[in-house]
Amino acid sequence: MEMLIFEIGVALALITMTGLLSAKLRFSVIPFYILIGMAVGPHAPHFWIIDLRFIESSSFIEFMGRLGILFLLFYLGLEFSIARLLKSGKAILAGGVFYIVLNFVSGLIIGWMFGLPLKETLVVCGIMTSSSTAIVAKVLVDLKRTANPETEIIMGMIMFDDLFVAIHISILTGLILSGATSFLSVLLISITALLFIVLFLYLGRKIIKYIDVALNVKSSELFLLIILTLLFMVAGFSETLHVAEAIGALMIGLVLGESRHVKRIEQQVMPLRDFFGALFFFSFGLTIEPSSLGGAIGMVLIAVVLTIIGNLTAGIIAGKIAGTSPKASLNVGLTLVSRGEFSIIMANIGKAGGLLASVQSFAVLYVLILAVIGPLLTKESKNIYDGYVRLRHFLIRKKKAAPDHTE
């Protein structure tokens, strides 16, 4: 273990360089972190004391990646809170339901087309249904669209999607990781997980005032220790009930999002989220053998097309119900195309459960492609809409100019 610290330093140097490159290109950093992780690992060369295989540090990096999942989902819960979820109303019910149904059905189509077993198909459904909150939020801020009328619809649909995916992950965890074999045992585990989530969120709203009293301390050290204690205790306990630890982190985040100390919590946790989040995506890349990705290309390309079509349809339907303009509706559909953290979490569940390796390969390529295409489509949504309008006007003029043969 004498090279452990040095290997961690090399890993951080690689992550930092890719982060700087991403910032220079003004692009989402997530695919860069995954790609640099894929470029090194067990298949990488060894130069003197610089060992890019990360043999000694791989388990430690994987553990820090697990912490990254917790902080990413915890911060997401802080941002949205239970109250915001309940207030989103029309955007959640209309856009969210259409979004989930269309993308989930797309996953079923992929599973049917490529003959995947049930468990693998359900993992693919989850991967295709979960939009990347991290990428979407960053793109909206970067493009200065947070005040746009359609942004409320986008965030409402994302929150609804996150809740659905949380439930789906709890069911997948019970089905794949619990060792349950019969339908009744899987159903019992899943119902237990769902009841725990609902009960925890209900009780959380009741006891938040007592948590606020405990958080009313001047010491930054004690304040952070209380927050981390709550995070790790809830995440760890939820795992014992076959609810993914990431969902436990999301739930305690949603509860603390109601706290009067929420701004202070965000300030304390944000550096941890960014640091461990980067290691999460890097560690995911480390587990991927690039040569194994070729077999999933056909499945991924079809899935990408289905995802774009499904998201556009859901965005148009949601925008129409909410009364926004066609241009705003197009923005909704294109902004939600990006995939990221939840898709990777579900791929990791599939890997831990010993499912087909093609699911892992599918997740890598699918996330990489949509993490790149999604922000580009969002950025160019105005030009895409203008092109659609010009094409529509051209077709109308052409139709009017065509001779009428009905007489």
LINFENVEN-V682876 format. One record per run of one state. SS is the DSSP state (h for helix, s for strand, l for the rest). FROM is the first residue (numbers start at 1). TO is the last residue. If there is no record, write none. Layout:
SS_FROM_TO, SS_FROM_TO
This chain:
l_1_3, h_4_25, l_26_29, h_30_39, l_40_45, s_46_47, l_48_49, s_50_51, l_52_57, h_58_87, l_88_88, h_89_113, l_114_117, h_118_129, l_130_130, s_131_131, l_132_132, h_133_142, l_143_150, h_151_177, l_178_182, h_183_214, l_215_219, h_220_240, l_241_244, h_245_256, l_257_261, h_262_286, l_287_289, h_290_292, l_293_293, h_294_322, l_323_325, h_326_335, l_336_338, s_339_339, l_340_340, h_341_352, l_353_356, h_357_379, l_380_380, h_381_401, l_402_407
